Amino acid sequence: MRIAVGIEYAGGRYAGWQRQHHAPSVQAEVEAALGRVAAHPVAVICAGRTDAGVHALGQVIHFETAAERELRSWVLGANANLPNDIVVRWAAHVSDEFHARYSALSRSYRYIVLNRATRPAVEAGRVGWVLKPLDVQRMRAAGECLLGQHDFSAFRAAQCQARSPVRTLQSLSIERDGDHIHFAVTANAFLHHMVRNLVGTLLPVGLGEREPGWVAQVLERRERAQAGVTAAAGGLYLESVCYPEPFGLPGRGPAELSAMIGVSSGPAVAQAWPSFSDPQGFR
């Protein structure tokens, strides 16, 4: 049978999601924990591979097993064998047609910037940090050009293995909540480092170092060297993954996610698809 699982994790201690030979990974921890419940080795496939230091609130995986367990047992058993910074939120039976990566309609990420004069302490490794004041309105204006389908070559990492740089950015919102600024993006898929590079390119606009129209020029030139720096990994969260409704997977609404990471719910600043009402998100 095929089982889908929702996972939340803090990525600070790991070299990313993907299993590696000489470094700890989230995938290795999850496979080991599920394997103990199944009493056989388990190999999982995820919706999106997060990088070293990146967190997830709504990662989704699937795996195959012949072990007959109650769904509750998959959740409780896995969590009993996982470290404190990884937790299984839910488990669901799915059909053989379901694929955690290829069945996803979209992925949503959130990047959080602490915008104050002093560095973070309690939030160290959980937010990016910009000490000078940021102008949210300028960044919103700059980000409008990113909506829709584009060649995002200027915002992909050099080591990106995607066959095509074309992606469709469905929505982008930038909201301030006290000292925190939240960049929330949803797309059909993301390139390697794409969200962090988008944020790193919008920040100079917010600081007044670049004009809003500069971002459109960067997008058009399609050269990574023309864009801003890659924002720190610790501020990035894989927020959610959206699948076709017939699969019946548990959803996580914007209100719950907002409460978890401390941002007040606000309207999207710009949205390419107004009909897209369930912003659950992929890389």
C-alpha positions in Angstrom: 0.0 0.0 0.0 1.0 3.6 -0.4 1.1 6.0 2.5 1.3 9.8 2.4 2.7 11.6 5.4 2.9 15.3 6.5 6.1 16.4 8.2 7.2 19.5 10.1 10.9 20.1 10.9 13.5 22.7 11.9 16.3 22.3 9.5 19.1 24.0 11.4 20.9 20.7 12.4 20.7 19.1 9.0 22.5 19.3 5.6 19.1 19.6 3.9 16.3 17.2 3.3 18.1 14.8 1.0 19.9 11.8 2.4 23.7 12.2 2.3 26.6 9.9 3.0 28.6 12.1 5.4 26.1 14.5 6.9 22.9 14.3 8.8 19.7 14.8 6.8 16.0 15.0 7.5 15.3 12.2 5.0 17.6 9.8 6.8 15.9 10.4 10.1 12.4 10.0 8.7 13.2 6.8 6.8 14.8 5.3 9.9 11.8 6.2 12.1 9.2 4.9 9.6 11.4 1.8 9.0 11.2 0.9 12.7 7.4 1.2 12.6 7.2 -0.9 9.4 9.8 -3.4 10.5 11.4 -3.2 7.1 13.5 -0.6 5.3 11.5 2.4 4.0 12.4 4.7 1.2 10.4 8.0 0.9 9.8 10.5 -1.8 9.2 14.1 -0.8 7.3 17.0 -2.4 10.3 19.4 -2.3 13.9 19.0 -1.3 14.8 21.7 1.2 18.4 22.9 1.5 20.7 22.9 4.6 19.2 25.1 7.3 15.8 25.4 5.7 12.7 24.5 7.7 9.3 23.0 6.8 5.8 23.3 8.2 4.1 21.3 5.6 6.5 18.9 3.8 4.7 15.9 2.3 6.2 12.5 1.5 5.0 9.1 0.4 6.3 5.6 0.7 5.4 2.0 -0.1 4.9 -0.7 2.6 3.3 -4.1 3.0 3.1 -3.6 6.8 -0.4 -3.2 8.0 -0.6 -0.5 10.6 -3.3 1.9 11.7 -2.7 5.5 10.5 -2.4 6.5 14.1 0.4 4.0 14.6 2.4 5.5 11.7 2.2 8.9 13.4 2.8 7.9 17.0 5.4 5.3 16.1 7.4 7.5 13.9 7.4 10.4 16.3 8.6 8.1 19.1 11.7 7.4 17.0 12.3 10.9 15.6 14.5 13.7 17.2 12.6 16.7 18.7 13.2 18.9 15.7 11.2 16.6 13.3 7.6 15.5 13.7 5.0 13.6 11.7 1.8 15.6 11.7 -0.5 13.1 9.9 -0.6 10.0 7.8 -3.1 9.0 5.1 -3.8 6.1 2.7 -3.4 7.1 -0.9 -3.9 5.5 -4.3 -1.1 4.2 -6.4 -1.6 7.3 -8.6 -0.5 9.6 -5.9 3.1 10.9 -6.0 4.3 13.4 -3.4 6.3 15.3 -6.0 4.6 14.9 -9.4 1.0 15.1 -8.1 1.6 18.4 -6.4 -0.2 21.4 -8.0 1.9 24.0 -6.3 4.2 24.7 -3.4 4.2 27.6 -1.0 7.2 29.0 0.8 7.5 31.8 3.4 10.6 33.8 4.1 10.8 35.7 7.4 13.1 38.7 7.9 13.8 40.3 11.3 14.1 44.0 10.5 15.6 45.8 13.5 18.9 47.2 14.6 20.0 44.3 16.8 20.6 40.7 15.7 18.2 37.9 16.7 18.9 35.8 19.7 15.9 33.5 20.4 15.1 33.5 16.7 18.7 32.9 15.5 18.6 30.4 12.7 14.9 30.8 12.3 14.8 34.2 10.5 16.9 36.3 8.2 18.1 39.7 9.6 18.3 43.1 8.1 19.3 45.9 10.5 18.4 48.9 8.4 14.7 49.8 7.9 13.0 48.2 4.9 10.3 49.8 2.8 7.6 47.2 2.2 5.7 49.3 -0.4 8.8 49.6 -2.6 9.4 45.8 -2.4 5.8 45.1 -3.3 6.0 47.4 -6.3 9.2 45.7 -7.4 7.8 42.2 -7.0 4.8 42.7 -9.3 6.9 41.9 -12.4 7.7 38.4 -11.0 4.1 37.2 -11.1 3.1 34.8 -13.9 5.2 32.5 -16.1 8.8 33.6 -16.6 12.3 32.3 -17.3 13.8 32.7 -13.7 17.4 32.0 -14.7 18.5 35.1 -12.8 17.2 33.5 -9.6 18.5 30.0 -9.9 21.6 28.6 -8.2 24.5 27.7 -10.4 24.2 24.0 -9.3 20.5 23.9 -10.1 19.7 20.7 -12.0 16.2 21.6 -13.3 15.8 21.0 -17.0 13.9 24.3 -17.6 14.2 27.6 -15.8 10.6 28.5 -16.6 8.3 28.6 -13.6 4.9 30.1 -12.9 4.8 32.3 -9.8 1.1 32.3 -8.8 1.2 34.7 -5.8 3.6 36.9 -3.9 2.8 38.8 -0.8 5.0 41.0 1.4 3.7 41.9 4.9 5.2 43.6 7.9 4.2 42.4 11.4 6.1 44.6 13.9 9.8 43.9 13.4 9.1 41.0 11.1 8.6 41.1 7.3 7.1 38.0 5.7 7.6 37.1 2.0 5.0 34.5 1.0 5.3 32.9 -2.4 3.4 30.2 -4.2 4.4 28.6 -7.6 3.9 25.5 -9.5 7.5 24.7 -8.7 10.7 26.4 -7.6 14.3 26.4 -8.9 17.2 25.7 -6.6 17.6 28.7 -4.2 14.9 30.6 -6.2 13.0 31.9 -3.1 16.1 33.0 -1.3 17.4 34.7 -4.4 14.1 36.5 -5.0 14.2 37.8 -1.4 17.8 38.7 -1.7 17.0 40.8 -4.8 14.0 42.5 -3.3 15.9 43.6 -0.2 18.1 46.2 -1.9 14.9 47.8 -3.2 13.5 47.9 0.3 16.7 49.5 1.5 16.6 52.2 -1.2 19.8 50.9 -2.8 17.9 50.0 -6.0 14.8 51.2 -7.7 11.8 48.9 -8.0 12.2 48.7 -11.8 15.6 47.1 -11.4 14.0 43.8 -10.5 12.2 43.6 -13.9 15.6 44.3 -15.6 17.2 41.4 -13.6 14.4 39.1 -14.6 14.7 40.0 -18.3 18.5 39.7 -18.4 18.3 36.1 -17.1 21.8 36.3 -15.5 22.3 35.2 -11.9 25.2 37.7 -11.5 22.8 40.6 -12.1 20.5 39.6 -9.1 20.9 40.1 -5.4 22.7 37.9 -2.9 21.1 34.6 -1.7 19.2 35.3 1.5 20.2 33.2 4.6 18.7 29.7 4.7 17.4 30.0 8.3 14.6 32.4 7.3 13.0 30.0 4.8 10.0 27.7 5.4 8.4 25.2 3.1 4.9 26.2 4.2 2.6 23.8 2.4 1.9 21.7 -0.7 -1.3 21.7 -2.7 -2.7 18.5 -4.3 -5.8 17.7 -6.3 -8.8 17.4 -4.0 -9.7 13.8 -4.9 -6.6 12.6 -3.0 -8.2 13.9 0.2 -5.1 14.8 2.0 -5.3 16.8 5.2 -5.0 20.5 4.6 -3.5 23.3 6.6 -5.2 26.7 6.4 -3.4 30.0 6.2 -4.7 30.9 9.7 -3.0 27.9 11.4 0.2 28.5 9.6 0.2 32.2 10.4 -0.4 31.5 14.1 2.5 29.0 14.1 5.1 31.3 12.8 3.8 34.6 14.3 2.4 36.6 11.4 -1.0 38.2 11.2 -3.1 37.1 8.3 -3.4 39.7 5.6 -4.5 39.9 2.0 -2.0 39.0 -0.7 -0.3 42.1 -2.1 -0.3 40.7 -5.6 -1.7 37.5 -7.0 -1.5 36.2 -10.6 -4.3 33.7 -10.1 -7.2 35.2 -8.1 -9.1 31.9 -8.2 -6.2 30.0 -6.4 -7.8 29.9 -3.0 -5.9 27.2 -1.3 -2.2 28.4 -1.0 -0.6 25.1 -0.1 2.7 24.8 -1.9 6.8 22.5 -4.2 10.4 22.8 -5.1 
